[in-house]
Amino acid sequence: MNFGGFLDNNSGGGGARIVADIPFNHNNSSSNNDNKNNMPTGAISQPRLLPQSLAKNMFNSPGLSLALQTGMEGQSEVTRMAENYEGNNSVGRRSREEEPDSRSGSDNLEGASGDEQDATDKPPRKKRYHRHTPQQIQELESLFKECPHPDEKQRLELSKRLSLETRQVKFWFQNRRTQMKTQLERHENSILRQENDKLRAENMSIREAMRNPICTNCGGPAMIGEISLEEQHLRIENARLKDELDRVCALAGKFLGRPISSLVTSMPPPMPNSSLELGVGSNGFGGMSNVPTTLPLAPPDFGVGISNSLPVVPSTRQSTGIERSLERSMYLELALAAMEELVKMAQTDEPLWFRSIEGGREILNHEEYIRTFTPCIGMRPNSFISEASRETGMVIINSLALVETLMDSNKWAEMFPCLIARTSTTDVISSGMGGTRNGALQLMHAELQVLSPLVPIREVNFLRFCKQHAEGVWAVVDVSIDTIRETSGAPTFPNSRRLPSGCVVQDMPNGYSKVTWVEHAEYEEGANHHLYRQLISAGMGFGAQRWVATLQRQCECLAILMSSTVSARDHTAITPSGRRSMLKLAQRMTNNFCAGVCASTVHKWNKLCAGNVDEDVRVMTRKSVDDPGEPAGIVLSAATSVWLPVSPQRLFDFLRDERLRSEWDILSNGGPMQEMAHIAKGQDHGNCVSLLRASAMNANQSSMLILHETCIDAAGALVVYAPVDIPAMHVVMNGGNSAYVALLPSGFSIVPDGPGSRGSNGPSCNGGPDQRISGSLLTVAFQILVNSLPTAKLTVESVETVNNLISCTVQKIKAALQCES
C-alpha cells in the first residue's frame, strides 16, 4: 500500500505474505488509486507449515498484515487517521485490555476459521489460513478511516455484515492500528533524519569558515582567534545590509532625480530591534538654550545632523519584499528634504517672500524659490498653477499639545472642522522616539474643502513628518506622495499636489506659542468656478491665513471652556454637563452642514441634474437610515454661492442677529426670535452657540426651538442653524446624551472675495462710487427632509421647492442690505 510517499517501496506490500509455496501476484504500484491486489484462485490450498515459535515471531512483526491493503488518499488522509488514532487513545486502551494476552500465530492471522476455534481439546492439526475478500477489506478500511477503535457493538455489526467472526474483525483492527503506528513512526524518523543531515551540513560549513577566516577590511586571511564567531556573523550581516541599502538608494535616486548619498556615507551600523528614529541631531537650532522670540536665520544643517542620528529603516525583505523597503526609504528621503524646505521657507524673508501693497500679505517669489530649492516631488504639471502663503500668529496652546493634535488624525479634524472634510492615518512608519513625537513619520489621507459648491474638494495623500529642532521648537511638515504612489500602482489624486507645507511652533511665555504656517500647493485652476479663482490663487481659500485664523479661534474656544469662570453673557441656568452636551450637539450640526455643502465622502450623496434648477445651484440627495442623529427618510441638500458687495463683517452681523432674522428666515414666522440660552466660544460676541425660540403665530401653533452656532475670524465667518425638538433639548441642557437629537442643518458661509476681484473696487450698498470696500462670497445651503420613507422617490415638486427657497432667501438678503444691483 502506498501512503503518499510515507512508506518505502519495500515496506508496504500489496496484500499479506503467507509463508507458503503459493503463486501470488504482488502489485507494488505507487498509484494511490490502486486499492486491490489480485491473487489466483486456490492460492492458499497448500500452505507450508513452520515451527510454531518462528511463525509467532514472524506474524507479530508490526510491518506485516494478512489483510489485502487498499491505497490511501495521500498524506492528508494519513494525517487525519493519525489524529483519529491519537484522539481515541482511551478507547484503544480499553480495547487492549479486552484483547487476550496470547498472541499465537492464528491470533495475528486476523482470526482463524470457526472450525479451528471449536477444537480446543483436540490434538493440534493443520490450521487453515483465511484471507479476506477485497470487498471485506474495503469495508474494513472504510470503517478504520472513521473509527480506528470500534466498540463491541460496531465489531458485531460489521462481522455480521461481512460474514466474519468478531475475533477476526477485532484482530484485523488490532493489526491495522499497529501498522498505522509503524508507518507514522517511520515518517517522523525520515523527517528527523533530514533535519539531522541539514544541521550536519551547516555545522561542517561553519567549521570550514572557522578554519579559514577572512578579514572584512582587507579581504585577506584573518588570524585565528582575532575575531569571534558572533562578530563574524554580525559583519557578514552588516555587509549584506549595506549591499541592499546601496541597491535601494540607487533605485530611489532614479525616482527622485538626484543621487542619495548622505544616508549611505554616514549611516551607523544597524542596531538590533531599532525602528525608524528620526533623531534631533545637530542643526541650526542646536545652540538655542534659551529659545529666542525669532528663529535663527542660519538654515539647519540637515545633511549631517540628521544623518548622524538616523538609523536606517530596518530591512523588510523577508516579510514584505524589496518593494516595501524601497518605498520606505523613499519616504524617509522625501521627509528629510521636505522638512529642510519648510524650515527655510518659514525663517527666510526677502527675497524669497515680499509683502503686497494691497493688504500687506506675504507673496512668494517663485523665481527665487526655483533658484533656492530643488523640487521634492518633481516638476509641476503643465495644467497646474501654484499657490503659496505664509502666516505668523500667537496661539494660546503649547507646542507639545499642538504637535500631538497635528499628528492625531481625529484631533486634527476636530481642530479644523471647516477646512478638513475627512482624514485618516493610512500607515505609521515611525511613532517617534523617547515617548515623544520627535521623529514621527506617517502616511495620511485628507479631503480639504472650501465651503462652497463651486470649489471641488482637494483629496490628497501625503507624508507627515514631525521633528523637534530645539527645546520648545517643533516643526511638522506635509508633502504629497503621489509621485511615489504612481510607481507602486496605488490610487492618486491628480487635481492637486501638496508641496512641503506645515508649521514651525515655538513655545512662548504664559502658555502661548508662536506659529509660523506655510502653505504651498499646485492645483488645476480650471476645476474652480471663476468667482473663487482669485481667492484660491491668493492663498485665501486653502492658505496659511485660514489655518492660523481657525487655529487661533479654536484654541481660544478651548481655553474658555476649560476655564472655571463663566462668561457674563452665558445663560446661568445651564449646568456644566449641559454646556458640554449642547456644544457637542452644535459641533455635530456644523460638521453635517459642511459635509452637505462640499459633498464630501462623509455621506453618500447622489447629484441631481434637473432642468428646473438654477445653473449655480447644486442639488443632491441621500438616504438617512438607522442614524439616531438624523430623521429617517430622503434628505435633499441644495447649495449655491453668490457675490455680494458687502463686507464680510457686515454680512455676518446681519445674519447672526436674531432680531433681524425675520427679514430672511421663513422659520421665524415673520417676527423676532428670543434667545433662550447662550454659550460663549470666544472673546468676539459672534463666536457662540445659542438656542432661539420663534414666537407662535396663533394659539394652535406650537413654538419651535432653533439651535444656532456662529463663528468669525480673519479668514471668514459661519452661521449654522437647525430646528430641534423641545423635549430633546431639555434633556441636552440637563447634561443628557446629545447623540439622539435628530437634526438637519442649514446655514451660511462667508469669505472675503480675493484681491483684484470686482468686490475690491465696487461701490458699497449705501455709499458713493468713490467709497472702496471689499465684497463677500456668500454660500447658502439647506438640508431638508422631503420624505420620511427612505425608499420613496424624489418628486419634481420637492426639488422646485428647495430651489425656490434658496432663490427667495438670497433675494431677501440682498433686499435687506439694499444690494439688488
Secondary structure, DSSP 8 states (H G I E B T S, - for coil): ---TTSS-TTTS-SS---SBS----------TT-------TTTTSSB----HHHHHHHHT-TT--SS-------HHHHHHHHHHHHHTHHHHHHHHHHS-S---TTTTTT---HHHHH-SSS-----------HHHHHHHHHHHHH-SS--HHHHHHHHHHHT--HHHHHHHHHHHHHHHHHHHHHHHHHHHHHHHHHHHHHHHHHHHHHHS-B-TTTSSB--TTSS-HHHHHHHHHHHHHHHHHHHHHHHHHHHHTS---HHHHT-----TT--------S-TTTT-SS--SS--SS---HHHHHHHT-------TTTT-HHHHHHHHHHHHHHHHHHHHHHHHHH--TTTEEE-TTTT-EEE-HHHHHHH---SS----TTEEEEEEEEEEEESS-HHHHHHHHHSHHHHHHHSTTTEEEEEEEEEEE--STTSSTT-EEEEEEEE--SSTTS--EEEEEEEEEEEEETTEEEEEEEE-HHHHHHHT----TTEEE-SEEEEEEE-GGG-EEEEEEEEEEEEGGGS-HHHHHHHHTTSSSSHHHHHHHHHHHHHHHHHHHSSS--TTS-TTS-HHHHHHHHHHHHHHHHHHHHHHHT-TTS--EEE--TTS-TTEEEEEEEE-S-TTS-SEEEEEEEEEEEESS-HHHHHHHHH-GGGGGGT-GGGTTS-EEEEEEEE-SSSTTSEEEEEEE--SSTTS--EEEEEEEEEETTEEEEEEEEE-HHHHHHHHTT--GGG-----EEEEEEE--TTSHHHHS--SSS-TT-----EEEEEEEEEEEES-TT----HHHHHHHHHHHHHHHHHHHHHTT---
